[in-house]
Amino acid sequence: MDSVEHFSLTTFTNTTKMVCTCSSISIFLIVMFIISPLSKYFITSSVMKLITIALLFYTIYLNIQQTEYLRKASQLNMSMDVNNQLSINIICSYVFTLFIGLLIIFVTKSFF
């Protein structure tokens, strides 16, 4: 494996960790400050909603970066099985982005 591929793999795994961490923190904040009784505290709830929206947008940004790494990896000459797995991962990445977008809409609607 040459160093460029290894660097891309390292970057991909680090981006995956960041996506998971941001998603987990966002879901925790949604549960704590939108669904729970803590949503009654207007200022705290509003600030946490804005932080949640920012985290969700950052998650989408990281997920798009990750999808581009997958797309570049799928253009390498590999076996058909590996290319099929990468194609499925790219599709799942877009579905995940759609669900994150729905979470952004949910949090935005909670302001009104």
C-alpha positions as CSV (number, residue, x, y, z in Angstrom):
1,M,0.0,0.0,0.0
2,D,1.6,3.3,-0.9
3,S,1.6,6.3,1.4
4,V,-1.0,8.3,-0.4
5,E,-3.5,5.5,0.0
6,H,-2.6,5.0,3.6
7,F,-3.0,8.7,4.3
8,S,-6.4,8.7,2.7
9,L,-7.4,5.7,4.8
10,T,-6.2,7.4,7.9
11,T,-8.1,10.6,7.0
12,F,-11.2,8.5,6.2
13,T,-11.2,6.8,9.6
14,N,-10.6,10.1,11.4
15,T,-13.5,11.6,9.6
16,T,-15.7,8.7,10.4
17,K,-14.8,9.1,14.1
18,M,-15.7,12.8,13.9
19,V,-19.0,12.1,12.2
20,C,-20.0,9.6,14.8
21,T,-18.9,11.9,17.7
22,C,-20.8,14.9,16.3
23,S,-23.9,12.8,15.6
24,S,-23.9,11.4,19.1
25,I,-23.4,14.8,20.7
26,S,-26.2,16.3,18.5
27,I,-28.6,13.5,19.4
28,F,-27.8,13.9,23.1
29,L,-28.4,17.6,22.9
30,I,-31.7,17.1,21.0
31,V,-32.9,14.7,23.7
32,M,-31.7,16.9,26.6
33,F,-32.8,20.4,25.4
34,I,-35.6,19.8,22.9
35,I,-37.6,16.7,24.0
36,S,-37.0,16.8,27.8
37,P,-38.5,19.3,30.2
38,L,-35.3,21.4,30.0
39,S,-36.8,22.9,26.8
40,K,-38.9,25.2,29.0
41,Y,-35.8,27.3,29.8
42,F,-35.9,29.6,26.8
43,I,-32.4,31.0,26.7
44,T,-30.5,27.8,27.5
45,S,-32.7,25.8,25.1
46,S,-32.3,28.3,22.3
47,V,-28.5,28.4,22.7
48,M,-28.3,24.6,22.7
49,K,-30.6,24.4,19.7
50,L,-28.2,26.7,17.8
51,I,-25.2,24.6,18.9
52,T,-27.1,21.5,17.8
53,I,-27.8,22.9,14.4
54,A,-24.2,24.0,14.0
55,L,-23.1,20.5,15.0
56,L,-25.5,18.9,12.5
57,F,-24.3,21.1,9.7
58,Y,-20.7,20.2,10.6
59,T,-21.7,16.5,10.5
60,I,-23.1,17.0,7.0
61,Y,-19.9,18.7,5.9
62,L,-17.8,15.8,7.3
63,N,-20.1,13.2,5.8
64,I,-19.8,14.8,2.4
65,Q,-16.0,14.8,2.8
66,Q,-16.2,11.1,3.7
67,T,-18.3,10.4,0.6
68,E,-15.7,12.1,-1.6
69,Y,-13.0,9.8,-0.1
70,L,-15.2,6.8,-0.9
71,R,-15.8,8.1,-4.5
72,K,-12.1,8.5,-5.0
73,A,-11.5,5.0,-3.6
74,S,-14.1,3.5,-5.9
75,Q,-12.3,4.9,-9.0
76,L,-9.2,2.8,-8.2
77,N,-8.9,-0.4,-10.1
78,M,-10.1,-3.0,-7.5
79,S,-12.2,-6.1,-7.6
80,M,-15.8,-5.9,-8.5
81,D,-16.8,-6.9,-4.9
82,V,-14.9,-4.0,-3.4
83,N,-16.4,-1.6,-5.9
84,N,-19.9,-2.8,-5.1
85,Q,-19.3,-2.4,-1.4
86,L,-18.0,1.1,-2.0
87,S,-21.0,2.0,-4.1
88,I,-23.4,0.8,-1.4
89,N,-21.4,2.8,1.2
90,I,-21.8,5.9,-0.9
91,I,-25.5,5.4,-1.2
92,C,-25.8,4.8,2.5
93,S,-23.8,8.0,3.1
94,Y,-26.2,10.0,1.1
95,V,-29.2,8.5,3.0
96,F,-27.4,9.4,6.3
97,T,-27.0,12.9,5.0
98,L,-30.7,13.0,4.3
99,F,-31.6,11.9,7.8
100,I,-29.2,14.5,9.3
101,G,-31.0,17.1,7.2
102,L,-34.3,15.9,8.6
103,L,-32.9,16.4,12.1
104,I,-31.9,20.0,11.2
105,I,-35.5,20.6,10.0
106,F,-36.8,19.1,13.3
107,V,-34.6,21.3,15.4
108,T,-35.4,24.4,13.4
109,K,-39.1,23.7,13.7
110,S,-38.7,23.5,17.5
111,F,-37.9,27.2,17.6
112,F,-41.5,28.0,16.5
